């Protein structure tokens, strides 16, 4: 059954190769683009889920989707309230990590930066730590104490803190992750201009940290809020015996705060940016349709060119079912070959994208490989219907008499 269709394909090498290549491109695009959209979003969710915390606390008057928030909506009073939270007679919270989130430009690209106390930084780094040759910013809290004193001491003059003053007290120090360092060419000791200040890179942490860049919490509060004791979110670690649902309900009863599990952050990201999936899937669908139309045209052309051979086969007793089988087999051989090539190329395409753009993540999965293979088989079968119909309905007498 395969020998005749394969011989026909080899007899028409160029159009057959182009058809298989079209399918290969479509399949490779399908797998790679799906892996890019889902991989990059999933990588952000993975980093937040790696934080050593169970809950995210935020103001009740903010949106329930906290994936794009910033600013100082919470205070020391809120942090103390959560720290002392109890369920019945039992303390529920092990520790609270206040953070200040802001969007800044680093090396020509926009990134979230987190202001955090140096002692709390390890809890936001997942399983990583500051790499060799680097250190934690403001390790002795020198800047935090100096800024707090400067901003809270009564004075008749407007407090003016220069960049030089802030830098001399260790306030303009930054830690970045290894992917941002690789993408931007930054290393420990380099200066980076961001938020209208020159920061010094003092440490690089492995990929997997909560965000790409960290600065001292006191610096973030001063630069982006203009005061102290203000936070964007509270990352909360519960005690082992505390029930997550009971704590969330207790926080919501306060009416001024809300709580969500860290594991729910992935769903928030998908709700906010899920339209990207629809866009990518639409592009993939159009690409595959074009590829299968190319197969349809190729098979149709081959059928027209072989009308005499088909008529001879029919005159020798070949049934319509036999002709249908042969044309369908040709289509499946072409689509299978194209799908195999596309699947084989997709990991290389993903690696090339990550090499060119280190901050992007392409997640090539077996699920999307199987989906692409199934789409190729179904599409190839549908593309063969019209050429097969034309082949089955060749007028034997007319074709042989004319030729």
N, C-alpha and C positions, 0 to 999 in steps of 0.2 A: 504493500500500500504506500510505503514511503518512497520507494525507488523512483517511480514515475514523477511524482511532484518534485522530488529533489533534483531529478534530471532536468525538468523544466526550469527550475530556479537557476541551476548552474548554466543553463543555456542562455538565460537572460541575466547575466552577472551584474551589470551596472544598475539597472532599475531595481533588481532584487536587493543589492547591497545598499542602495539609497533608501529603500523602504525599511530595511532592518535598522539602518542608522537613524532614521526618523523615529522609530519606536524606541531605540536606545536612548536618544536624546530626551524624549518625553518621559520615559521611565526614570532616567537619572535625575531629571528636573523634579519629578514628583517626589522622589525619595529625599533629595537634597533640600528642596525648599521646605518640605514638611519638617525635616529634621532641623532646619535653620530656625523656623518660626517656633516650633515647640521646644527645641533645645535651648535657645537663648532665654525664653521665658521660664523654662524649667530650671535653668541654671540659677536665675535670680531667686526662684522659690527655694531651691536647694540650699542656697546660702543663708536665707532667713531661717529655714528650718534647722540649720546647723547651730544656731545660737543656743547657748546654754540657758534657756528660759522656757517657761510653759505658757505664759500669757503676755499679751500686749495690751496695755492700758492706754486709753486716749479719751479726750473730752467728749461728753455726750452730745454736745452741739456740733460736732464734726460729722462729716460723712461716714457712713458705715464701711465704705471702701477706703482704706487708709494707705493705698499703694502710692499715692502721689502727694501726700500731705507734707507740710513743713511748717516751721514757725514755733513760737514759744507759747503753746496753749495750756501748758501745765506748770504748776508751781511746786515749791518745796513742801507746801502744805499738802498737796495731793500725794506727793511721794511718801511723806510721813504717814498719811492716812492708810495708804496701801501697805506700807511696811508693817503697820500695827494691826492689819486686818486679822480677825479671828472668826472661826466658825464654831459657835458655841463657846466653850471654854478653851479651845485649842488654837494656838497660833497657826496661821495658814501659810505664811510667807517666809521663805528662807532668806531671800535677798531681793533688792530692787535695783535695777540699773537704769538711771535716767539718761536719755540720749537727746541730742538736738540734731534734727535732720535739716539739711539744706541742699539745694541744687547749685553747683558751681561748675565753672569751666576749668578743666585741667588738661594741659597740652592740646588745646584746641577742640576738646570734646566735652560734652556735658556729663557730669557724674553726680551721684548722691554722695555727700560727705556727711559723716556722723561725728558730732562732738561727743566725747565720752571721757569720763575720768580715767586717768592712767591705770588705776587699780582695777577698774571694771573692764578694761580693754580685752583681756584674755577670754572673757565670757562671750565676746562677740566674734571671736576668730575661729569658731568651729574647733577643729583638731589641730590647727596650725599655731605657730608662734612667730615672733620676730626672727627673721633670718639672720645668719651669721653676718657680723659686720654692722648690724643695726642695733637700735635700742628703742625703748618706749619713750614717747614724748613726755616732757615735763615730769620726769620720774619722781621728784620730791614734792610735787604740787607747789613749786615756787611761784609759778605764774598764777595759779588759781588763788593762792592766798594774797598775792600782790594785787590782782585785779579786784578781788572782793573788797580789800581794804581801800583801794583807790576809788571804787564806785560807791561805796557805802559810807565813807567818811564825810560828814557834813562840810560843805565848803561854799563860800560865796561866789567862787568862780566856776564857770562851766568846765567840767572835767574834760581835758583834752589828752588823749593817749596816742602818742605818735607811733608810727610803725617801728621806729628804732627802739622806743621804750618797750613795746610789746615783744620784739625780737630778743632784746637783751635779757628778758626774763623768761625766755623759753616758750613764749606764747605762739610763735609762728613756726611751729614744727608740725610735720605731717608724716603719717605712715600710709603707704599705699600697698596694694596687693601685687603679686608677681605678674599677673596678666596686664595690668595697667602699666607696670614698669617696663614690660617687654614691648607693649604697643607704643609707648611714648618714648622709649629709650632712656628713661629716668633711672637713676641709681642713688644709693645712699650718699648724701652730701650735696646733691644737686639742688638748685633753686628752681621753684616753679611759681609762676605768677598766677594768682587766683584770688578772687574776691577782693581785688584792688590791693593785694598785699603780696609780698615775696615770701613764700614758705620754703623751709628747708626740709628735704626728705631725710628723716633720721632712721627710718626702718622700712623694711619690705617684708610682708607676710605672705605665706603661700595662698594660692587661689582657694576660695571656699569661705573667706571671711564674709561678714554680713554685707558690707559694701566695699567699693574699690578704694576709698580713702577715709582716713580718720584724723581728727585734730583734737586738741584739748577741749573739753567741754566748756571751760571758762572762756576760751577764745571764741568758740561758736556763739555763746550767749552774748558776748560783747559785740562781735562783728555783725551778727544777724538780728539781734534783738535790742542791744543797747543797754543791757543790765545784767543781773545775775539771778540765779535761782529760777530760771525758766527752761522748760523742756518741751520737746515735741511728743515723745512717747516714754512710757515706762515699761521696760522689759522685766518681767517678774518670774522668779523661780519659786515654785511652791515646795512646801515640805512634803515628805514622802507620804504622810498619812492624810494629806489634804486632797479632797475630791475636786477635780477641775470644774465640773458643772456647778457644784455648790459655791465655789469661789466666784465664778462668773456671775451667778445670780446675786451673790452678796454685793459685788461691785455695782451691779446695775440698780440695786435698791437705793444706792446713794444718790441717784438722779443726776449727778454732775459728771460722772465718769461711766465709761463703757469698757468692757473687756472682751477679748477674742483670743482663741487659742492660736499659738504660733503656727500650728499645722493648718489653720484656716487661711493663712496668707496666700497659699498657692491658688485656692479658689478665688480669692479676691483679684489676683493678677489675671486669671483667666476671664473673670467677669469684665475687668477693665479693658483688657487688650485682646479678648477673644475674637474681635472682628478681624484681627490679623490672620487668624486661622481661615476664616471664610474667604478672605482675599487670596491667600496662598492656594487654597483648594480650588478656587475658581480658575486661577491661572493654570494650575496643573490639569484641570479638566479640559480647558481650551487647548492646551498643548497636546494632550493625548488625542483629542478629536482630530486635530490637524494631522497628527502622525498616522492615524487610522484612515483618514481620507486619502492620504498618500498611498497607503497599502491598497485601498479600494481602486484608485486610479491605476496603480501598477498591475493589479490582477486583471482589471478590465482590459487594459492594453494588451496584456499577455493572452487573454482569451480571444480578443479580436484577431491578434496575429496568428493564433493557432486554430482558427475556425476550421481549416481544412483537416488538420490532425484530429480535431474533435469529431468532425463529420465522419472521418474514416473509422474512428473507434466506435461510433454509433452504428455504422453500417456493418461492423464486424460483431455486433451483438452487445456492446457495452450499454448498460442501462443508465437511465437518468440518475439513479442513486449513485452509480459508480462515478459519473462525472462530477456530481455534487461532492462526493467524498474526496476526489482528487483536488478540486479547487479549494475546498476547506482545508485539506492537508497542507497545500502550498501556503495558505494564509497563516496557519498555525506554526509552520516551520519558520516563516519570516518573523512573526511576532515573538515566538519563543527565543529565536536567536537574538532579536533586538532587546527583549526583556533581560536575557542573560547578560548581554553586554552592558546594558544600563545599570543593572544591579551590581555588576562587577566594578563599574566606574564610580558609583555613588560614594564609597568610602574615600576614594582618591579626591573626588570633587569636594567632599566635606573637609578633608585635610587641607586642600588648597585654599578654601575660604578661610579657615581658621589661621592658616599661615599668613595670608594676606591681611586679615583683620582679626588680630589676636583676641579682641574683646567679644567676638561673636562665638557662639557655641552651636555646632552642628551635631545633632544626635541621630546617628543612623541606626535604626532599629529593625529587628527581624519582622516586626508587625507591618511596617511600611514596605519592606521588601516583598512580603507576601501579598500585601494589598496591590502593589504595583504589578506583580506577576499575574494576579487574578484579573486586574483591569486590562492587562495586555491580551490575555487569552480571550476574555469576553469581547473586547474591542476588535481583535483579529477575526473572531467568528462573525461578528456583525458586519465587518468590512467585506467579508467574502460573500455575503448573501446576494447582492446584485450581480457581481461577475459570475457567480455560480448559476444564477437564474438564466443569464444570457447564454452560458455554456450549455445548459440543459436544453435550451430551446433553439439550438442551431438547426436550421432546416437542412437536413442531410442531402436531399436531392438537389436543392437549389445550389448549395455550396459546392458540391462535387461537380455539378454540370457547369458552373461558372469557372471553376478552376481546373 
